Amino acid sequence: MDSEKIKESYPKSWELFLFYSGLRKAWHPFDDPKWYRQLFDFFDEQNVVVEIGVDLTLEAKYCYQVYYLKDGEWINNGLGIWSDLYYTRQEAEESAFMKAFEIIEKMLTT
């Protein structure tokens, strides 16, 4: 996952993540898988829930949903029930994280 791309595309939500995680600056934290757990926790704290799904009947079997709380109501990410399918869980997680950063960025700018 490219932290520079997140920083450029979603600067306010990236700064919020840095504050939440206790990092003073970004140095590519996603090279270490422990940061993925931190991302799930960060999104939960922002009322943005990332869910990874699996379909064991297909070759490309991972997908995601992202929900967020707005005015007391849970909203789906607008992608339908599930996202496109991905061959690996990591690909699905990275796409879901980007969607979650996008949602938080919109929350912070509106």
C-alpha positions as CSV (number, residue, x, y, z in Angstrom):
1,M,0.0,0.0,0.0
2,D,1.4,3.4,-1.0
3,S,1.3,5.8,1.9
4,E,2.5,8.7,-0.4
5,K,-0.6,8.1,-2.6
6,I,-2.9,8.3,0.4
7,K,-1.2,11.4,1.7
8,E,-1.6,13.1,-1.7
9,S,-5.1,12.0,-2.4
10,Y,-6.6,12.3,1.2
11,P,-4.4,14.7,3.1
12,K,-6.8,15.5,6.0
13,S,-7.7,11.9,6.7
14,W,-4.0,10.9,6.4
15,E,-3.1,13.6,9.0
16,L,-5.9,12.2,11.3
17,F,-4.4,8.7,10.9
18,L,-0.9,10.0,11.8
19,F,-2.4,11.7,14.9
20,Y,-4.4,8.6,15.9
21,S,-1.5,6.2,15.4
22,G,1.0,8.4,17.3
23,L,3.3,8.7,14.2
24,R,5.0,12.1,13.8
25,K,5.6,11.5,10.1
26,A,5.0,8.9,7.5
27,W,7.8,6.7,6.6
28,H,5.8,4.0,4.7
29,P,4.3,2.3,7.7
30,F,2.5,-0.2,5.5
31,D,5.7,-2.2,4.8
32,D,4.9,-3.8,8.2
33,P,1.7,-5.8,8.3
34,K,1.0,-4.7,11.9
35,W,-0.2,-1.4,10.5
36,Y,-3.1,-3.0,8.7
37,R,-4.6,-3.9,12.1
38,Q,-4.0,-0.3,13.1
39,L,-5.9,0.8,10.1
40,F,-8.9,-1.3,10.9
41,D,-8.9,0.2,14.5
42,F,-8.5,3.7,13.1
43,F,-11.4,3.4,10.7
44,D,-13.6,1.9,13.5
45,E,-12.8,4.9,15.7
46,Q,-14.0,7.2,12.8
47,N,-17.2,5.2,12.5
48,V,-16.1,3.7,9.1
49,V,-16.3,-0.1,9.1
50,V,-14.3,-2.1,6.7
51,E,-15.5,-5.7,6.1
52,I,-13.6,-8.2,3.9
53,G,-15.6,-11.0,2.4
54,V,-14.6,-14.4,0.8
55,D,-16.3,-16.5,-1.9
56,L,-14.6,-19.9,-1.9
57,T,-16.3,-20.9,-5.1
58,L,-14.4,-18.4,-7.3
59,E,-10.8,-18.0,-8.3
60,A,-10.9,-14.3,-7.5
61,K,-12.5,-14.6,-4.2
62,Y,-12.0,-11.6,-1.9
63,C,-14.2,-8.5,-1.8
64,Y,-15.1,-5.7,0.6
65,Q,-17.7,-3.4,1.9
66,V,-17.2,-0.1,3.7
67,Y,-19.9,1.3,5.9
68,Y,-19.9,4.7,7.6
69,L,-22.2,6.3,10.2
70,K,-23.9,9.5,9.0
71,D,-26.6,11.2,11.0
72,G,-27.1,8.1,13.0
73,E,-27.6,5.8,10.0
74,W,-25.1,3.3,8.6
75,I,-24.5,4.0,4.9
76,N,-23.0,1.4,2.4
77,N,-20.0,2.5,0.4
78,G,-22.2,3.0,-2.7
79,L,-20.6,0.1,-4.5
80,G,-23.5,-2.3,-4.2
81,I,-23.5,-5.1,-1.7
82,W,-19.9,-6.0,-2.3
83,S,-17.0,-4.6,-4.2
84,D,-15.3,-6.1,-7.3
85,L,-13.5,-9.4,-6.6
86,Y,-9.8,-9.6,-5.9
87,Y,-7.4,-12.5,-6.1
88,T,-5.8,-11.9,-2.7
89,R,-7.0,-10.6,0.7
90,Q,-4.3,-8.0,0.7
91,E,-5.6,-6.5,-2.6
92,A,-9.1,-6.4,-1.2
93,E,-7.9,-4.8,2.0
94,E,-5.8,-2.2,0.3
95,S,-8.7,-1.2,-2.0
96,A,-11.1,-1.1,1.0
97,F,-8.6,1.1,3.0
98,M,-8.4,3.6,0.1
99,K,-12.2,3.7,0.0
100,A,-12.3,4.3,3.7
101,F,-9.7,7.1,3.5
102,E,-11.8,8.7,0.7
103,I,-14.9,8.5,2.9
104,I,-13.1,10.1,5.9
105,E,-11.7,12.8,3.7
106,K,-15.2,13.7,2.5
107,M,-16.4,13.8,6.1
108,L,-13.6,16.1,7.1
109,T,-14.1,18.5,4.2
110,T,-17.9,18.9,4.3
